[in-house]
Amino acid sequence: MKKKCLMLGVGGMAHSWIFDFWARQAQRMEFAALVDVNSDALKTAGEKLGLPASALFTDAERAFERVEADFCCIVTPPRFHRIAVELACARKMDILSEKPIAASWEDAVSITQAVQKAGVKMMVTQNYRYTPRILTLKTAISQLGQVNYAVGRYAGDYRARGSLGADFLYQMAHPLLVECAIHHFDQLRNLTGGDAETVCGYEWHPGLARGAQNSFEGSDAFAGQPCALFVVQMSNGAFAHYEGSNVASGEVNSWHREAYRVECEGGTAILDRDDKVWIVKRENGQSQAREMATVAVEFDGHAAIANQFLDWLEGGAAPITVLDDNLKSNALLFAAIRASEEKRVVNVREMLTKAGIGA
Ligand SMILES: NC(=O)c1ccc[n+]([C@@H]2O[C@H](COP(=O)([O-])OP(=O)(O)OC[C@H]3O[C@@H](n4cnc5c(N)ncnc54)[C@H](O)[C@@H]3O)[C@@H](O)[C@H]2O)c1
């Protein structure tokens, strides 16, 4: 029996979900209905899929009332995730949601409570864990003993409005942290093997830091803060440093080209924008570099998430990025925002405990 999907959103990322990642699972799933507030985009996607008009909704509430589905796939902007999850929980529908869980810590906690109360399954899309370059880096790290610290760099030249993606990214608060760094914070957990204990550092707007939106060339495209530097203390004795920028004017490490350097007991694992993973070790007083063979997988990135989610619904093992685990990455994200606003070290574990979820 194919699983029936209620798809929320048919925009930029959802287009890839519908016509690429889900298309590769056509033998296991089908679309029951689509929802999007943009009726033109909805009609176009519906026609391409051959869905009847009765399966196209501009109102999510109405769709959840009428549609029989096994799960919903949420690919709307983060501030609309909570209402969609609450509607799914009321219908006891399992959920696959794009990152981040929500646009605020309060919404992320509310979502977790609703999902736990309803007893439904929820997985969050952290596709970057499953790219061959990161799987190769993980293999390298596994050969080097304990992790001392990891350094992550994401830097894109997105100074032209629209070049980063949907316009909401240029209008929202904390665009780098909420929309982009959630992937990198989750990755730093993945690479160090620890959860965040504390975080300190800053996000900022280079123009506003100098007094006006346009007082730093290129940064005026963003209403919110496009830059960040943070240090994270992990639960297993490791540390992490994150550098993020959406207004890079020279050296770039953009999407799928992020740089990570992981310093371990037995050497360093290095990945840069050329996708090559190196192990560097000190031998006889000299640094020796060895390139790692790239790990090959049948499903990578988003396709791996779709595959893991359907396996889970069909009785397989729970994926790593289930809601309860992913909340720890979101706690780090919202703790980082708080750390910057309040100019202090924020205890991430305490945030989870206070929310009644526990680290
Ligand atoms: N994992 C990744 O690599 C990745 C990449 C890009 C975006 N995303 C995530 O995907 C989600 C969507 O981002 P996007 O870039 O596709 O945005 P988008 O603006 O291109 O598309 C969002 C769509 O949602 C629709 N929409 C808005 N409010 C709605 C509502 N209340 N009900 C139904 N539809 C609604 C919009 O009309 C639009 O068609 C976000 O959570 C974003 O973080 C993830």
The ligand as a Gaussian input file, in Angstrom:
#p B3LYP/6-31G(d) Opt

LIG

0 1
 N       16.861000      21.763000       3.507000
 C       17.201000      22.640000       2.582000
 O       18.241000      22.519000       1.957000
 C       16.272000      23.798000       2.306000
 C       16.537000      24.687000       1.244000
 C       15.637000      25.736000       1.023000
 C       14.524000      25.892000       1.841000
 N       14.316000      25.019000       2.864000
 C       13.163000      25.155000       3.769000
 O       11.962000      24.941000       3.046000
 C       10.909000      25.727000       3.610000
 C       10.280000      26.562000       2.485000
 O       11.273000      27.410000       1.917000
 P       11.246000      27.806000       0.364000
 O       12.606000      28.292000       0.050000
 O       10.644000      26.716000      -0.440000
 O       10.256000      29.041000       0.418000
 P        9.329000      29.592000      -0.797000
 O        8.898000      30.948000      -0.384000
 O       10.020000      29.396000      -2.105000
 O        8.080000      28.595000      -0.775000
 C        7.190000      28.555000       0.293000
 C        5.814000      28.232000      -0.246000
 O        4.928000      28.131000       0.873000
 C        3.730000      28.819000       0.521000
 N        3.081000      29.202000       1.781000
 C        3.365000      30.246000       2.590000
 N        2.564000      30.217000       3.666000
 C        1.773000      29.138000       3.550000
 C        0.747000      28.572000       4.357000
 N        0.400000      29.134000       5.524000
 N        0.137000      27.444000       3.928000
 C        0.482000      26.881000       2.750000
 N        1.455000      27.384000       1.939000
 C        2.089000      28.482000       2.343000
 C        4.173000      29.983000      -0.341000
 O        3.108000      30.487000      -1.149000
 C        5.265000      29.323000      -1.172000
 O        4.751000      28.737000      -2.367000
 C       11.534000      26.522000       4.741000
 O       11.341000      25.863000       5.977000
 C       13.012000      26.530000       4.381000
 O       13.864000      26.666000       5.490000
 C       15.159000      23.981000       3.088000

